[in-house]
Amino acid sequence: MKMDTDFHMAEGEGETSYINNSRLQRKALFETKRVLQKAVTRLCSAVQPPGNLVVADLGCSSGENTLIFVSEVIDAMRGYPLEVQFFLNDLPGNDFNYIFRSLENFKKSAAAEHQGGTPPPFYISGLPGSYYTRLFPSQSVHLFHSSYCLHWRSQPPHGLDVNAKTYLNKGNIYIAKTTPLSVVKLYQDQFQMDLLLFLRLRYEELVSGGQMVLTFLGRKNEDVYEGDLNHLVGLLAQSVQSLVHKGLAQVEKLDAFNLPVYGPSVDEVKAVVRESELFDINSVKLFESNWDPYDDSEGQGVQHSIQSGVNVAKSIRAVMEPLFSSHFGGSVLDELFKEYARSVAKHLESEKTMYSVIVLSLQRR
């Protein structure tokens, strides 16, 4: 698996595209708006006019969500005589063209929203590349933002060598009840290594006192076997197993596949930040979000489990499709996610399960 080429959101504007199945990520942007506003206000108060801010959105993806973030930063800058340069970053396979085609309408809407005044001058550029590499000159960025990205690792856990034909996590694609402790340790080591690298890179690129607002999937339970992602991905593994039983996928393909993802606990995140000795934690919190992006209820039950299963399957497919297509082949995707929708619906009939989302605000020392 090559993350730089195999990993990107489902392209286009069709029924299974990310653009039409990213409401979950949009809800997280609104949930974290106050944290972002505080970070922008701190920076604006520290920069002497005339001056400018450099803001980077890491893992920006494509669609309306990207420009919602831009809009929130512009809104938080009201009253400050500053200019702002936005860099929208993602892997080279990202659909940057969709963003660029949307810019003219966005500029018109930004001007309309600032009736009685003008928005701060802003400039938007695309920046392809992995955020696990250096992206900017030293001390050139004021604010880094990343939403629904940092649970993705730079690669599958180092040490799970599929070329050796020794499959350490047979039948699973992430951490499950049957995953050996040795594999769990590999996942944890990969998370720690990646996050530490990310922090060191961003430290080099941030100005003194620079801010980061990072939102990513985690878990509320300290037991790594009880992580919130485990349930969601476990059902996906069962759906792949169903394809194997039907003769649509090879068992060796399943045994060799491990998702490059990890949902840490808040304590695990804090431990890596402290180990880095590079950032102060402004705030860290965890909130929960329903699996179904269109379920805004706060109750314990799911009213329409079949439709929720379909909604969840679409939202996961929009993110996972390229990885699964690269490994298992595109011909099985429709059947895979139909089976997944059924599995999720059955699960939700007995238990309403939630995502745990960590919001981390950091300041460079």
Backbone torsions as a table, in degrees:
resi	resn	phi	psi	omega
1	MET	NA	126.3	177.8
2	LYS	-113.4	107.3	-174.0
3	MET	-60.6	-38.1	-176.1
4	ASP	-61.0	-30.5	-177.1
5	THR	-110.2	-32.7	-174.8
6	ASP	-86.8	-20.0	-173.0
7	PHE	-107.0	115.3	170.4
8	HIS	-164.5	163.7	179.6
9	MET	-71.5	155.8	178.9
10	ALA	-59.4	129.2	-170.7
11	GLU	-84.5	172.9	174.6
12	GLY	84.2	-166.9	-178.5
13	GLU	-128.1	25.2	-178.3
14	GLY	-83.7	-172.5	-174.3
15	GLU	-62.1	-33.5	-177.7
16	THR	-102.2	10.3	-177.6
17	SER	-74.1	158.0	176.2
18	TYR	-65.7	-37.5	-178.3
19	ILE	-56.3	-36.8	-178.6
20	ASN	-97.9	6.1	-179.0
21	ASN	-140.7	47.7	-178.2
22	SER	-128.4	30.7	179.3
23	ARG	-68.3	-32.1	178.4
24	LEU	-59.6	-45.9	179.5
25	GLN	-67.2	-33.9	178.2
26	ARG	-65.6	-41.0	178.6
27	LYS	-61.2	-36.3	179.0
28	ALA	-66.5	-36.5	178.1
29	LEU	-60.9	-43.3	179.8
30	PHE	-70.6	-33.2	179.6
31	GLU	-66.4	-32.1	-175.3
32	THR	-101.3	10.1	-174.4
33	LYS	-57.8	-42.8	-177.1
34	ARG	-65.1	-38.9	178.8
35	VAL	-63.3	-42.8	178.5
36	LEU	-64.1	-43.3	-179.8
37	GLN	-60.4	-41.3	178.8
38	LYS	-62.4	-41.7	179.9
39	ALA	-64.1	-43.5	179.9
40	VAL	-65.3	-41.6	-180.0
41	THR	-62.8	-41.7	177.2
42	ARG	-57.8	-43.5	-177.8
43	LEU	-69.5	-45.1	-179.2
44	CYS	-61.1	-35.6	179.6
45	SER	-70.6	-25.0	-176.7
46	ALA	-90.7	-21.8	-177.5
47	VAL	-88.2	127.1	-179.2
48	GLN	-83.6	126.5	176.0
49	PRO	-73.5	152.1	-5.0
50	PRO	-75.8	136.9	-178.2
51	GLY	-157.6	-175.6	-179.9
52	ASN	-146.9	155.8	174.6
53	LEU	-107.2	143.1	171.1
54	VAL	-112.3	120.6	-174.3
55	VAL	-123.7	133.2	-179.5
56	ALA	-124.7	131.5	175.1
57	ASP	-104.6	110.1	-174.6
58	LEU	-91.9	126.7	-174.4
59	GLY	72.8	45.4	-171.4
60	CYS	-67.6	-24.6	-174.0
61	SER	57.5	-147.5	-176.0
62	SER	-142.2	166.0	179.6
63	GLY	101.0	-170.7	-174.1
64	GLU	-64.2	-31.7	-176.3
65	ASN	-57.7	-38.0	-178.6
66	THR	-59.4	-43.6	-176.9
67	LEU	-82.2	-18.4	171.2
68	ILE	-62.9	-43.2	176.8
69	PHE	-60.2	-46.5	178.7
70	VAL	-57.8	-43.9	-179.4
71	SER	-62.3	-39.6	-179.4
72	GLU	-66.6	-37.3	177.2
73	VAL	-65.9	-45.8	179.3
74	ILE	-59.9	-42.1	180.0
75	ASP	-63.8	-38.8	-179.7
76	ALA	-69.8	-16.8	-178.1
77	MET	-90.9	4.5	-179.8
78	ARG	-53.9	131.6	176.6
79	GLY	89.4	-5.3	178.9
80	TYR	-107.0	124.7	-176.9
81	PRO	-80.3	65.6	-176.4
82	LEU	-127.5	155.4	171.0
83	GLU	-101.5	160.2	-178.3
84	VAL	-139.3	132.3	175.8
85	GLN	-106.7	120.1	177.7
86	PHE	-99.2	134.9	169.4
87	PHE	-116.1	121.5	179.5
88	LEU	-101.1	112.9	-172.3
89	ASN	-110.8	139.5	169.2
90	ASP	-163.6	176.5	178.3
91	LEU	-65.7	157.5	-173.8
92	PRO	-58.2	-24.6	179.8
93	GLY	-76.8	-4.8	-179.8
94	ASN	-65.6	149.5	180.0
95	ASP	-84.1	75.5	178.8
96	PHE	-66.2	-30.3	-176.7
97	ASN	-61.2	-35.1	178.3
98	TYR	-61.9	-40.7	178.7
99	ILE	-63.1	-47.0	-177.0
100	PHE	-64.1	-35.2	177.7
101	ARG	-67.7	-22.6	-177.7
102	SER	-89.0	-8.8	-170.2
103	LEU	-66.0	-38.9	-176.5
104	GLU	-63.0	-45.5	177.7
105	ASN	-65.4	-35.8	179.2
106	PHE	-64.5	-42.5	179.5
107	LYS	-62.0	-38.0	177.9
108	LYS	-66.5	-42.2	-179.7
109	SER	-68.9	-34.9	178.2
110	ALA	-64.7	-40.1	178.0
111	ALA	-65.9	-39.9	-179.5
112	ALA	-66.3	-36.1	-179.3
113	GLU	-71.3	-18.3	179.3
114	HIS	-104.1	42.0	178.1
115	GLN	-59.4	135.5	-176.0
116	GLY	89.4	-2.4	178.1
117	GLY	-164.4	-179.3	179.0
118	THR	-121.5	143.7	176.3
119	PRO	-67.2	157.9	177.1
120	PRO	-62.1	146.8	176.2
121	PRO	-57.6	129.0	-179.2
122	PHE	-136.1	151.0	-175.9
123	TYR	-134.9	137.9	-173.6
124	ILE	-125.2	129.6	177.7
125	SER	-131.7	151.5	173.8
126	GLY	-93.1	146.5	-177.5
127	LEU	-140.1	92.3	178.5
128	PRO	-74.2	142.1	178.5
129	GLY	149.6	161.2	179.3
130	SER	-83.3	136.3	176.5
131	TYR	-76.7	5.4	169.2
132	TYR	-94.6	17.4	172.0
133	THR	-131.9	167.4	173.5
134	ARG	-68.1	136.9	-177.9
135	LEU	-122.2	-21.7	-173.2
136	PHE	-134.8	159.6	172.8
137	PRO	-63.9	161.6	-179.1
138	SER	-59.5	136.1	174.7
139	GLN	48.4	51.7	-178.1
140	SER	-118.6	-8.7	-174.3
141	VAL	-114.8	138.9	178.4
142	HIS	-94.0	-37.6	-175.3
143	LEU	-140.4	128.1	169.0
144	PHE	-107.5	135.1	176.0
145	HIS	-127.4	143.5	174.6
146	SER	-151.5	129.7	-177.7
147	SER	-128.3	126.9	177.8
148	TYR	59.1	41.1	-177.4
149	CYS	-129.1	-41.7	-166.6
150	LEU	-75.7	1.6	168.1
151	HIS	-79.2	-12.5	175.9
152	TRP	-83.3	132.6	-179.4
153	ARG	-89.0	165.9	179.0
154	SER	-70.8	-21.1	-179.2
155	GLN	-166.6	166.3	170.5
156	PRO	-58.9	157.5	-176.1
157	PRO	-48.8	127.5	178.9
158	HIS	-64.1	126.3	-178.6
159	GLY	117.0	-18.0	173.7
160	LEU	-88.6	81.5	-172.2
161	ASP	-89.2	98.2	-177.4
162	VAL	-68.3	-22.7	-179.4
163	ASN	-67.7	-23.0	179.1
164	ALA	-80.1	-5.3	-179.6
165	LYS	59.9	23.7	174.4
166	THR	-109.9	97.6	-173.5
167	TYR	-90.0	108.9	-173.4
168	LEU	-83.4	-14.7	-174.0
169	ASN	-128.2	50.3	-171.4
170	LYS	-57.1	134.0	176.6
171	GLY	80.4	-4.6	-178.3
172	ASN	-119.9	159.0	175.4
173	ILE	-122.5	2.3	176.9
174	TYR	-158.9	-162.4	-179.6
175	ILE	-77.7	122.2	178.4
176	ALA	-131.5	178.1	-178.8
177	LYS	-59.0	-31.6	-177.7
178	THR	-92.8	3.9	178.3
179	THR	-73.0	126.2	179.3
180	PRO	-63.1	151.1	178.1
181	LEU	-57.6	-33.1	180.0
182	SER	-63.2	-35.5	178.1
183	VAL	-73.6	-40.5	175.5
184	VAL	-56.0	-43.8	179.6
185	LYS	-61.8	-37.7	177.4
186	LEU	-63.7	-41.4	176.7
187	TYR	-62.6	-44.2	-179.7
188	GLN	-66.1	-41.2	178.4
189	ASP	-62.6	-41.3	179.4
190	GLN	-64.3	-41.2	176.6
191	PHE	-60.1	-49.4	-177.9
192	GLN	-62.7	-42.6	-179.6
193	MET	-64.8	-44.4	-178.4
194	ASP	-67.2	-45.3	-178.0
195	LEU	-67.1	-38.8	177.7
196	LEU	-63.3	-42.0	176.8
197	LEU	-62.0	-45.8	179.4
198	PHE	-57.2	-45.8	-179.1
199	LEU	-64.8	-41.0	-179.9
200	ARG	-65.8	-40.1	178.4
201	LEU	-64.7	-45.9	-177.8
202	ARG	-69.0	-32.2	176.6
203	TYR	-59.9	-42.4	179.3
204	GLU	-64.6	-32.3	-173.1
205	GLU	-90.3	-22.0	-177.9
206	LEU	-82.0	147.5	170.6
207	VAL	-71.0	163.6	175.7
208	SER	-60.2	129.7	-176.9
209	GLY	81.4	3.8	179.2
210	GLY	-60.8	156.9	-172.5
211	GLN	-114.7	152.9	170.3
212	MET	-135.3	135.8	172.6
213	VAL	-122.4	113.4	-171.8
214	LEU	-122.7	124.8	180.0
215	THR	-122.1	127.0	-176.9
216	PHE	-157.2	161.0	-179.9
217	LEU	-71.9	140.4	178.4
218	GLY	-141.9	-147.5	175.9
219	ARG	-148.4	148.6	-179.0
220	LYS	-91.9	-15.7	-178.9
221	ASN	-97.5	134.5	178.8
222	GLU	-69.1	-24.3	178.4
223	ASP	-70.6	114.8	-175.1
224	VAL	-63.9	-23.8	178.1
225	TYR	-77.6	-10.2	-179.0
226	GLU	-111.3	25.3	-179.1
227	GLY	-68.3	152.3	-177.3
228	ASP	-67.6	-34.2	176.9
229	LEU	-69.2	-26.9	-177.9
230	ASN	-57.6	-43.9	-177.7
231	HIS	-66.0	-46.4	-177.1
232	LEU	-62.8	-48.4	-177.6
233	VAL	-74.9	-29.6	177.0
234	GLY	-60.9	-39.8	176.5
235	LEU	-65.9	-33.2	177.4
236	LEU	-69.1	-38.8	176.4
237	ALA	-63.0	-40.4	177.1
238	GLN	-61.9	-35.6	178.9
239	SER	-68.1	-37.3	174.9
240	VAL	-66.1	-40.3	176.9
241	GLN	-58.8	-37.3	177.2
242	SER	-62.3	-39.0	177.0
243	LEU	-64.6	-37.7	177.7
244	VAL	-61.6	-44.9	-179.5
245	HIS	-63.5	-31.1	-179.9
246	LYS	-84.9	-2.9	-179.7
247	GLY	79.5	16.7	-178.6
248	LEU	-93.9	-13.3	178.5
249	ALA	-144.5	153.1	-179.5
250	GLN	-89.0	139.4	-179.7
251	VAL	-62.6	-32.8	178.4
252	GLU	-63.7	-35.3	177.8
253	LYS	-64.2	-41.3	177.8
254	LEU	-64.6	-48.0	-177.1
255	ASP	-63.3	-27.0	-176.9
256	ALA	-87.5	-6.1	-171.9
257	PHE	-101.5	123.5	175.6
258	ASN	-134.0	122.6	-177.5
259	LEU	-66.6	136.7	177.2
260	PRO	-83.0	67.7	-174.4
261	VAL	-142.7	154.3	174.5
262	TYR	-158.6	128.7	177.0
263	GLY	-101.0	101.0	-175.9
264	PRO	-81.1	163.4	169.2
265	SER	-83.1	163.9	177.6
266	VAL	-59.8	-40.1	-179.4
267	ASP	-65.0	-37.1	177.4
268	GLU	-64.0	-40.4	179.2
269	VAL	-64.9	-47.5	179.5
270	LYS	-58.4	-40.1	-177.4
271	ALA	-62.6	-40.6	180.0
272	VAL	-69.8	-41.1	178.6
273	VAL	-60.3	-43.6	179.6
274	ARG	-67.0	-38.4	178.4
275	GLU	-61.6	-36.2	-178.5
276	SER	-66.4	-33.3	-177.9
277	GLU	58.0	30.7	-176.3
278	LEU	-114.4	-20.4	-173.0
279	PHE	-134.6	148.3	167.7
280	ASP	-97.4	142.5	179.0
281	ILE	-87.3	113.0	174.2
282	ASN	-70.5	-46.4	179.2
283	SER	-163.4	155.0	172.6
284	VAL	-148.4	131.9	178.6
285	LYS	-145.9	164.3	178.0
286	LEU	-126.7	129.3	173.3
287	PHE	-124.9	162.0	-177.4
288	GLU	-111.2	149.0	-178.3
289	SER	-139.2	137.3	-179.2
290	ASN	-61.5	146.0	175.4
291	TRP	-55.8	-44.9	-179.1
292	ASP	-75.4	115.8	-178.2
293	PRO	-60.0	-23.1	-177.0
294	TYR	-98.6	4.6	176.8
295	ASP	-98.2	104.1	-179.8
296	ASP	-100.0	9.2	-177.7
297	SER	-75.2	158.6	179.7
298	GLU	-109.8	1.9	180.0
299	GLY	-75.9	177.2	-176.9
300	GLN	-89.6	-19.9	-176.3
301	GLY	-96.7	160.4	174.7
302	VAL	-111.1	119.4	-174.0
303	GLN	-74.0	-39.4	-175.3
304	HIS	-127.3	78.5	-172.1
305	SER	-63.3	-36.6	-178.5
306	ILE	-65.3	-47.0	178.6
307	GLN	-66.2	-37.5	177.7
308	SER	-63.2	-38.4	177.2
309	GLY	-60.1	-42.8	177.6
310	VAL	-63.4	-43.7	-178.5
311	ASN	-63.5	-43.2	179.7
312	VAL	-64.9	-43.7	-179.1
313	ALA	-61.3	-40.1	178.5
314	LYS	-65.3	-41.8	-177.8
315	SER	-67.9	-37.1	178.7
316	ILE	-73.6	-40.2	179.0
317	ARG	-61.4	-38.6	-179.1
318	ALA	-60.1	-26.1	-179.8
319	VAL	-97.0	-41.4	-171.9
320	MET	-89.4	-18.8	-169.8
321	GLU	-50.9	-50.1	-178.0
322	PRO	-59.5	-39.1	179.6
323	LEU	-65.6	-44.8	-178.9
324	PHE	-70.0	-36.9	178.6
325	SER	-63.7	-42.4	-179.5
326	SER	-63.5	-36.9	-174.3
327	HIS	-90.7	-44.5	-174.2
328	PHE	-101.6	-14.5	-177.2
329	GLY	98.4	142.5	-175.9
330	GLY	-69.6	-20.2	-174.8
331	SER	-68.7	-20.3	-176.2
332	VAL	-96.6	-4.1	-170.7
333	LEU	-63.1	-45.0	-178.7
334	ASP	-59.6	-47.1	-179.9
335	GLU	-66.4	-38.8	179.8
336	LEU	-59.4	-49.2	-174.2
337	PHE	-81.9	-17.9	167.9
338	LYS	-67.3	-44.6	177.4
339	GLU	-63.5	-39.7	179.3
340	TYR	-64.6	-41.6	177.9
341	ALA	-59.2	-41.3	178.6
342	ARG	-66.1	-40.8	-179.2
343	SER	-66.0	-42.1	179.4
344	VAL	-65.7	-42.6	179.4
345	ALA	-59.4	-43.8	179.4
346	LYS	-64.3	-40.5	178.4
347	HIS	-63.2	-43.8	-176.3
348	LEU	-70.6	-19.6	176.1
349	GLU	-63.7	-31.1	-177.3
350	SER	-105.5	-20.2	-176.0
351	GLU	-153.9	125.1	174.4
352	LYS	-87.9	106.9	-174.7
353	THR	-101.1	148.6	-173.9
354	MET	-120.9	154.8	164.0
355	TYR	-78.7	145.1	167.3
356	SER	-106.1	125.5	-174.2
357	VAL	-119.8	124.6	-179.9
358	ILE	-96.3	133.1	175.2
359	VAL	-116.6	117.2	-173.8
360	LEU	-120.8	122.7	177.0
361	SER	-112.4	123.6	-175.0
362	LEU	-124.6	153.7	174.0
363	GLN	-128.5	132.4	179.2
364	ARG	-66.6	135.2	178.5
365	ARG	-77.2	NA	NA
